[in-house]
Amino acid sequence: MKKQFNRMRQLANQTVEKRLELVKQVSHSTHKKLTACLQGQQGVDVDKKSKKLPLATLAQCMVEGAAVLGDESLLGKMLKLCGDTQEKLAQELILFELTIERDVTEPLYELAEVEIPNIQKQRKHLAKLVLDMDSARTRYTQSTKSSGLSSNLQPTGAKADHLREEMEEAANRMEICRDQLSADMYSFVAKEIDYASYFQTLIEVQAEYHRKSLELLQSVLPQIKAHQETWVEKPCYGKPLEEHLALSGRDIAFPIEACVTMLLECGMQEEGLFRIAPSASKLKKLKASLDCGVLDVQEYSADPHAIAGALKSYLRELPEPLMTFELYNDWIQASNIQDQDKRLQALFNACEKLPSANNTNFKYLIKFLSKLTDYQDVNKMTPGNIAIVLGPNLLWTQNDGNITEMMTTVSLQIVGIIEPIIQHADWFFPGEIEFNVTGNYGSPVHTNHNANYSSMPSPDMDQMDRKQNDQSRRPLSVATDNMMLEFYKKDGKEAVHRSTVSSQPVSHSSQHPLPIWLQLPAGICHHQLPGCPSSPWLHLSPHPHTPHASHRLHLCPSVSALPVCTSFPSHVVH
């Protein structure tokens, strides 16, 4: 029974010894990885730790940058707020790491490098004492045999007494060490819940650190947003209309008002306004100045085509068209109504459905375009011409469809929407309107700049600008601005003779008896240009070899500047 008990105790000790080694390995690796996660230098005071902390260095850099930029700059204000916040976060991080060092990493180090190794040393010491006791017992036994006494009799004499005392002392030391080892092992097993609490402390300290950090960040965010909302210079291109109006506190979008007001002063008599392409570099500069709210009226008043281009770009780059995706089907259905009065009423109903911000800006723009047509004898921009070049920038489908359909039916339907609205602007939007709402624009003297422009692309438009234009997010607008250019290129290289066209050959770019075969939607009316009373520039006649639904489109040969700005696929133009 006693042997069985000793055997069980031996097995239990071996199991605990194995567990000791495993716990030591795990504690050592965890301590090493956890220490690597701490950013500050280990074992130093708070001041030295803060100097070496990356977050504290970042905070100092931001504060210094804010001092350089000053409070007049939005960046300076942002850097100052963020720098102060980063400094507070750094202090929280220092406290967090100090707590982790005290309550987690140091106890883990003590367990892995002190407590368990001490128990293991005690185990090795016990093994040595067992050997010493066995050696003393062997010597005493040999002394007994050499004296010739039976095993039941105790040897006498000084030597025998010394050997017996040595054996008893060794046994006593072994027993004491064994008891101490057993106590340490039992204590280790009992303290496992304490060792596990180190990791609970880790999570609690992390949670508290992140909670305080979140409170700091949430407290500074309203201040940052307030600075941004009160900042005057806000980008407007590519931003939703309602967002821009809300941030700027305006009713009319800044680019629309600025461009319209300047065009009223210097561009109303400019031939081909909204049709002739401006200089790419001038347009880019003007858009950038409008985006940051800094506009030199005098500088750009000499370039009405750039102003018109900036207005078209703003309308085209809106995430949602001014006439909205939601009402797209309403507009298209209205354009398909045959009866003119009913069509106008349907268009009016669609206008009434526009959101308030869209309706206000659409009204503002239409009243301006109506005013522009008062000078159509000079600028050659009739309601139809304006609808052709601006319509695709005011309404487009949300889903990209077939390009042929977009360039023919859809484009002409949009023309059939915009043209009558411009023609009947006072019926759609009765009353006068004040264009210069803010009163920030001067009245420079108007001069004619057509000598500096042609219908071809600007000479300073590099290949990259052309490519960007071709890949614009609203390809319909770019295409409509360049159909004339394609016709001019073709007519300048060769005289095209077609049996279905007038027998008079095309000799130069001022004559364009070009037939274009289109499937035209209902409701498209003829457009009459000044200087060509006997023949409309857009003339529809039945195609001799196709059903009556198709028509032939003739361009007036007496019009020097082609007003049509719609590009058509090669298989559409015959």
C-alpha positions in Angstrom: 0.0 0.0 0.0 2.8 2.3 0.9 4.6 1.6 -2.3 1.5 2.3 -4.4 1.0 5.6 -2.6 4.7 6.6 -3.3 4.2 5.6 -7.0 1.1 7.8 -7.3 2.9 10.7 -5.7 5.8 10.2 -8.1 3.6 10.3 -11.1 1.8 13.4 -9.8 5.2 15.1 -9.4 6.2 14.2 -12.9 3.0 15.7 -14.3 3.4 18.9 -12.4 7.1 19.1 -13.6 6.0 18.8 -17.2 3.3 21.5 -16.7 5.9 23.7 -15.1 8.0 23.6 -18.2 5.1 24.3 -20.5 3.9 27.2 -18.5 7.5 28.6 -18.5 7.7 28.4 -22.3 4.3 30.0 -22.8 4.9 32.8 -20.3 8.3 33.6 -21.8 7.0 33.8 -25.3 4.0 35.9 -24.3 6.2 38.3 -22.3 8.5 38.7 -25.3 5.7 39.4 -27.8 3.8 41.7 -25.4 7.0 43.7 -24.7 7.5 44.1 -28.5 4.0 45.6 -28.8 4.9 48.4 -26.4 6.1 51.6 -28.2 7.9 53.3 -25.4 11.3 52.4 -24.0 11.2 49.8 -21.2 12.3 50.4 -17.7 12.6 54.2 -17.9 10.7 57.1 -16.3 7.9 59.0 -17.8 9.9 61.9 -19.2 12.4 59.7 -21.0 9.6 57.4 -22.3 7.6 60.4 -23.7 10.6 61.7 -25.7 11.1 58.4 -27.4 7.4 57.7 -28.1 6.6 58.0 -31.9 3.1 59.4 -31.1 4.7 62.2 -29.0 7.1 63.0 -31.8 4.2 63.2 -34.2 2.3 65.5 -31.9 5.4 67.8 -31.6 5.8 67.9 -35.4 2.1 68.8 -35.9 2.3 71.6 -33.4 5.4 73.0 -35.0 3.7 72.8 -38.4 0.7 74.7 -37.1 2.9 77.5 -35.8 4.5 77.8 -39.2 1.2 77.9 -41.1 -0.6 80.1 -38.6 -4.2 80.3 -37.5 -5.2 82.0 -40.7 -4.8 78.7 -42.6 -7.3 75.9 -42.3 -4.4 73.5 -42.4 -2.8 75.4 -39.5 -5.9 75.1 -37.4 -6.3 71.4 -38.2 -2.6 70.7 -37.3 -2.9 72.6 -34.1 -6.1 70.6 -33.0 -4.6 67.3 -34.2 -1.3 68.0 -32.6 -2.8 68.7 -29.2 -5.0 65.6 -29.5 -2.0 63.5 -30.4 -0.1 64.8 -27.4 -3.0 63.8 -25.1 -3.2 60.4 -26.8 0.5 60.0 -26.2 0.1 60.7 -22.5 -2.7 58.1 -22.3 -0.5 55.7 -24.1 2.4 56.2 -21.7 0.1 55.6 -18.7 -1.3 52.5 -20.5 2.2 51.1 -21.1 3.3 51.8 -17.6 0.3 50.0 -16.2 0.9 47.0 -18.6 4.5 46.9 -17.5 3.7 46.9 -13.8 0.6 44.6 -13.8 1.3 42.2 -16.7 4.8 42.1 -18.2 6.7 42.2 -15.0 4.6 39.4 -13.3 4.9 37.3 -16.4 8.7 37.8 -16.4 8.7 36.9 -12.7 6.8 33.7 -13.4 8.8 32.6 -16.4 12.3 33.7 -15.3 12.1 33.5 -11.4 9.3 31.4 -9.9 9.3 28.4 -12.2 13.1 28.3 -12.6 13.4 28.3 -8.8 11.1 25.3 -8.6 13.1 23.5 -11.2 16.3 24.3 -9.3 14.8 22.9 -6.2 13.9 19.7 -8.1 17.5 19.4 -9.2 18.8 20.1 -5.7 16.5 17.3 -4.4 17.9 14.9 -6.9 21.4 15.7 -5.7 20.5 15.2 -2.1 19.0 11.8 -2.9 22.3 10.8 -4.4 24.2 12.1 -1.3 21.9 10.1 1.0 22.3 7.0 -1.1 26.1 7.4 -1.0 26.1 7.9 2.8 23.9 4.8 3.2 26.2 2.7 1.0 29.2 3.7 3.0 27.5 2.9 6.3 26.4 -0.5 5.0 29.8 -1.4 3.8 31.2 -0.4 7.2 28.7 -2.8 8.9 29.7 -5.7 6.6 33.4 -5.2 7.2 33.0 -5.3 11.0 31.4 -8.8 10.7 28.2 -7.9 12.5 24.8 -9.2 11.5 22.5 -6.7 9.8 20.4 -6.6 13.0 23.2 -5.3 15.2 24.4 -1.7 15.2 28.1 -1.2 14.6 30.0 0.6 17.4 33.0 2.8 17.4 33.7 6.4 16.4 33.9 5.6 12.6 30.6 3.8 12.6 28.9 6.6 14.6 30.2 9.2 12.1 28.9 7.3 9.2 25.5 6.8 10.8 25.3 10.5 11.6 26.3 11.4 8.1 23.6 9.1 6.7 20.9 10.5 8.9 21.9 14.1 8.2 21.7 13.4 4.4 18.3 11.8 4.8 17.1 14.8 6.8 18.3 17.3 4.2 16.6 15.3 1.5 13.4 15.2 3.4 13.4 18.9 4.0 14.1 19.6 0.3 11.4 17.2 -0.8 8.9 18.9 1.5 9.9 22.3 0.2 9.6 21.2 -3.4 6.2 19.7 -2.8 5.1 22.9 -1.1 6.3 25.0 -4.1 4.6 22.7 -6.6 1.3 22.8 -4.7 1.6 26.5 -4.4 2.2 26.8 -8.2 -0.9 24.7 -8.9 -3.0 26.7 -6.5 -1.8 30.1 -7.9 -2.7 29.3 -11.5 -5.8 31.5 -11.1 -3.6 34.3 -10.2 -1.4 33.8 -13.2 -4.5 33.8 -15.4 -5.6 37.1 -13.9 -2.6 38.8 -15.6 -4.4 38.4 -19.0 -7.6 39.6 -17.6 -5.8 42.7 -16.4 -4.3 43.1 -19.9 -7.7 43.3 -21.4 -9.1 45.6 -18.8 -6.2 48.0 -19.1 -6.5 48.0 -22.9 -10.2 48.6 -22.7 -9.7 51.6 -20.4 -7.0 53.0 -22.6 -9.1 52.7 -25.8 -12.1 54.1 -23.9 -10.2 57.2 -22.9 -8.6 57.6 -26.4 -12.1 57.4 -28.0 -13.4 60.1 -25.7 -10.5 62.3 -26.6 -11.1 61.8 -30.3 -14.9 62.3 -30.1 -14.4 65.5 -28.1 -12.1 67.0 -30.8 -14.1 65.9 -33.9 -16.9 68.5 -33.5 -14.2 71.2 -33.3 -12.5 69.9 -36.5 -15.9 69.7 -38.3 -16.8 73.2 -37.2 -13.6 74.7 -38.6 -14.2 73.0 -41.9 -17.8 74.1 -42.1 -17.0 77.7 -41.4 -14.1 77.7 -43.8 -15.0 79.9 -46.9 -12.9 78.1 -49.5 -14.8 74.9 -50.3 -14.4 72.9 -53.5 -17.5 72.7 -55.6 -16.7 70.8 -58.8 -17.7 67.1 -58.6 -19.7 67.7 -55.4 -23.4 67.1 -55.0 -25.4 70.3 -55.5 -27.2 70.2 -52.2 -24.0 69.5 -50.3 -22.3 72.5 -52.0 -25.2 74.8 -51.3 -25.4 73.7 -47.6 -21.7 74.2 -47.0 -21.5 77.6 -48.8 -24.9 78.9 -47.5 -25.9 79.8 -51.0 -29.1 79.3 -53.1 -27.3 79.4 -56.5 -24.2 77.2 -57.0 -21.1 79.4 -57.0 -19.8 78.3 -60.4 -23.2 78.9 -62.0 -23.7 82.4 -60.6 -20.1 83.4 -61.2 -20.1 82.2 -64.8 -23.5 83.5 -65.6 -22.9 86.9 -64.2 -19.6 87.3 -66.1 -21.2 86.1 -69.3 -24.0 88.6 -69.0 -21.3 91.3 -69.0 -18.9 90.0 -71.5 -20.2 87.1 -73.5 -23.7 87.6 -74.7 -22.6 88.7 -78.1 -19.8 86.2 -78.5 -20.4 84.0 -81.5 -20.6 80.3 -80.8 -20.8 80.7 -77.0 -20.9 77.2 -75.3 -20.0 75.7 -78.7 -16.4 76.8 -79.4 -13.9 75.0 -77.3 -11.8 77.2 -75.0 -8.1 76.8 -74.3 -7.6 73.8 -72.1 -5.1 75.5 -69.8 -7.3 78.6 -69.4 -10.3 76.3 -68.6 -8.3 74.3 -66.1 -7.1 77.5 -64.4 -10.6 79.0 -64.2 -12.1 75.8 -62.8 -9.4 75.7 -60.1 -10.0 79.3 -59.2 -13.8 78.7 -58.9 -13.1 75.6 -56.8 -11.1 77.6 -54.2 -13.4 80.6 -54.4 -10.8 83.0 -55.7 -11.9 84.6 -58.9 -10.3 87.5 -60.9 -13.3 88.8 -62.8 -11.2 91.2 -64.9 -8.8 88.4 -66.0 -11.5 86.0 -67.2 -13.8 88.6 -68.7 -11.5 88.6 -71.7 -12.2 84.9 -72.3 -16.0 84.2 -72.5 -15.5 80.8 -74.0 -13.4 79.7 -71.0 -16.2 81.0 -68.7 -18.8 79.1 -70.7 -16.6 76.0 -70.7 -16.3 76.2 -66.9 -20.1 76.4 -66.5 -20.5 73.3 -68.8 -17.9 71.4 -66.9 -19.6 72.1 -63.6 -22.9 70.9 -64.9 -21.3 67.8 -66.4 -19.2 66.9 -63.3 -22.2 66.9 -61.0 -22.7 63.4 -59.5 -26.3 63.7 -60.4 -27.6 65.9 -63.3 -29.3 69.1 -62.5 -32.6 67.7 -63.9 -32.1 64.5 -61.7 -32.0 60.8 -62.4 -35.3 60.3 -60.6 -37.2 62.5 -63.2 -35.3 61.2 -66.2 -38.2 59.0 -67.4 -40.7 61.9 -66.8 -38.6 64.2 -69.0 -38.2 61.6 -71.8 -41.9 60.8 -71.8 -42.8 64.5 -72.0 -40.6 64.9 -75.0 -42.4 62.1 -76.8 -45.8 63.8 -76.6 -46.9 64.9 -80.1 -49.3 67.7 -79.1 -47.2 70.8 -78.4 -49.5 72.2 -75.6 -49.7 68.8 -73.8 -45.9 68.5 -74.2 -45.3 71.9 -72.6 -47.6 71.0 -69.8 -45.8 67.7 -69.2 -42.5 69.5 -69.1 -43.9 72.0 -66.7 -45.1 69.2 -64.4 -41.7 67.7 -64.5 -40.1 71.0 -63.5 -42.5 71.3 -60.6 -41.2 67.9 -59.3 -37.6 69.0 -59.2 -36.1 69.3 -55.7 -36.0 72.8 -54.3 -32.3 73.3 -54.8 -32.4 71.9 -58.4 -35.5 73.9 -59.3 -33.9 77.1 -58.1 -30.7 76.6 -60.0 -32.4 75.2 -63.1 -34.7 78.3 -63.2 -31.7 80.6 -62.8 -29.9 78.8 -65.7 -32.9 78.7 -68.0 -33.6 82.4 -67.5 -30.0 83.2 -68.4 -30.1 81.0 -71.5 -33.4 82.6 -72.6 -31.6 86.0 -72.3 -28.8 84.7 -74.3 -31.1 83.9 -77.2 -32.0 87.6 -77.4 -28.6 88.1 -79.1 -28.9 85.1 -81.4 -28.6 87.3 -84.5 -25.0 88.0 -83.3 -24.0 85.0 -81.3 -25.7 82.4 -83.5 -27.0 80.6 -80.5 -30.7 79.8 -81.0 -32.7 77.9 -78.4 -32.1 74.8 -80.5 -28.3 75.3 -80.7 -28.1 75.9 -77.0 -30.2 72.8 -76.3 -27.8 70.7 -78.5 -24.6 71.8 -76.7 -26.0 72.2 -73.1 -28.7 69.6 -73.0 -26.5 66.5 -72.4 -24.9 68.4 -69.5 -28.3 68.9 -67.8 -29.8 65.4 -68.2 -28.3 62.0 -68.8 -29.3 58.5 -68.0 -28.0 56.8 -64.9 -27.2 53.6 -66.7 -24.7 53.7 -69.6 -26.5 52.5 -72.7 -25.6 51.7 -76.2 -23.5 54.6 -77.6 -25.4 54.7 -80.9 -28.7 55.1 -79.0 -27.2 57.7 -76.7 -25.9 59.8 -79.6 -29.1 59.7 -81.7 -32.4 59.1 -80.0 -31.5 60.1 -76.5 -29.5 63.2 -77.4 -32.2 64.5 -79.7 -34.9 63.8 -77.1 -33.0 65.9 -74.6 -32.8 68.6 -77.2 -36.6 68.3 -77.5 -36.8 68.9 -73.8 -34.4 71.8 -73.3 -35.3 73.8 -76.4 -39.0 74.5 -75.6 -38.1 75.3 -72.0 -35.7 78.0 -73.2 -38.2 79.2 -75.8 -41.0 79.5 -73.2 -38.8 80.4 -70.2 -41.1 83.1 -69.0 -44.1 80.7 -69.0 -42.2 78.0 -67.2 -40.6 80.5 -64.7 -42.6 83.8 -64.7 -41.1 87.0 -63.3 -37.8 88.6 -63.5 -34.7 87.2 -61.8 -31.6 88.9 -60.3 -28.6 87.2 -61.7 -25.9 88.8 -59.6 -27.2 87.5 -56.3 -24.1 88.3 -54.3 -23.1 91.4 -56.2 -19.4 90.4 -56.4 -18.8 90.8 -60.1 -17.8 93.8 -62.1 -18.8 94.9 -65.6 -15.7 94.8 -67.9 -16.0 96.1 -71.4 -17.0 93.4 -74.0 -14.8 92.7 -77.0 -15.2 90.2 -79.7 -12.7 87.3 -79.4 -13.7 85.2 -82.3 -10.4 86.0 -84.0 -8.6 84.1 -81.3 -10.8 81.0 -81.6 -11.8 78.5 -84.2 -14.1 75.6 -84.2 -11.0 73.3 -84.0 -9.5 72.3 -80.6 -7.2 74.8 -78.9 -3.6 74.6 -80.1 -2.4 74.3 -76.5 -4.6 71.3 -75.8 -2.0 68.5 -75.5 -2.7 64.8 -76.2 -3.3 64.1 -72.5 -6.0 66.8 -72.3 -7.7 65.4 -75.5 -7.6 62.0 -74.0 -9.1 63.2 -70.7 -11.8 65.0 -72.7 -12.6 61.9 -74.7 -12.8 59.8 -71.5 -14.9 62.3 -69.6 -17.4 60.9 -67.2 -20.1 62.5 -69.4 -18.9 61.4 -72.9 -22.1 62.7 -74.4 -21.1 66.3 -73.8 -17.6 66.0 -75.2 -19.0 64.3 -78.3 -21.6 66.9 -78.9 -19.0 69.6 -78.7 -16.9 68.0 -81.4 -19.1 66.8 -84.2 -18.4 69.9 -86.1 -14.7 69.3 -85.9 -15.1 65.8 -87.4 -17.1 67.3 -90.3 -14.5 70.0 -90.8 -11.7 67.5 -90.9 -13.5 65.3 -93.4 -14.4 68.3 -95.6 -10.9 69.8 -95.5 -9.3 66.5 -96.7 -11.6 65.5 -99.6 -14.8 66.5 -101.3 -17.4 63.9 -100.7 -20.0 63.2 -103.3 -23.1 61.3 -102.4 -26.0 60.5 -104.7 -28.6 61.3 -102.0 -27.2 64.8 -101.5 -27.4 68.0 -103.4 -25.3 67.8 -106.6 -23.3 70.9 -105.5 -19.9 69.6 -104.1 -18.5 70.7 -100.8 -15.6 73.0 -101.7 -14.8 74.5 -98.2 -15.9 74.5 -94.6 -18.5 77.1 -95.0 -20.8 74.9 -97.0 -22.2 71.7 -95.5 -24.8 69.9 -97.6 -24.2 66.8 -95.4 -26.9 64.2 -95.1 -27.2 62.4 -91.8 -29.6 59.4 -91.5 -31.2 59.3 -88.1 -34.1 57.7 -86.3 -35.6 60.8 -84.9 -37.9 60.9 -81.8 -41.3 62.5 -81.8 -41.5 66.2 -81.1 -38.3 67.4 -82.7 -39.0 70.6 -84.7 -37.1 72.4 -87.4 -34.6 75.0 -86.4 -34.2 78.2 -88.4 -30.9 80.1 -88.4 -30.6 83.8 -89.0 -29.2 84.5 -92.5 -30.8 81.4 -93.9 -34.5 82.2 -94.2 -35.3 79.9 -97.0 -33.8 76.7 -95.6 -33.5 75.6 -92.0 -30.1 74.4 -90.9 -31.7 71.2 -89.6 -33.9 70.0 -92.4 -35.8 66.7 -92.1 -36.9 64.9 -95.2 -37.8 61.3 -95.9 -35.0 59.0 -96.9 -35.6 57.7 -100.4 -34.5 54.2 -99.6 -35.8 53.7 -96.1 -39.2 53.7 -94.3 -40.8 57.0 -93.6 -39.8 56.8 -90.0 -36.2 57.7 -91.0 -35.3 61.2 -92.2 -32.5 63.0 -93.9 -30.9 65.8 -92.1 -29.5 68.7 -94.2 -27.3 71.4 -92.9 -27.8 74.8 -94.3 -24.9 75.6 -96.8 -25.0 79.3 -96.0 -24.1 78.9 -92.4 -20.4 79.7 -91.9 -20.2 78.3 -88.4 -21.9 75.0 -88.1 -24.2 75.1 -85.0 -24.7 71.4 -84.7 -22.3 70.0 -82.1 -23.3 66.3 -82.0 -21.0 63.5 -82.9 -22.5 60.4 -84.6 -21.0 57.0 -85.0 -19.6 56.1 -88.4 -22.3 53.6 -89.2 -25.0 56.3 -88.6 -23.5 58.9 -91.0 -24.0 57.7 -94.6 
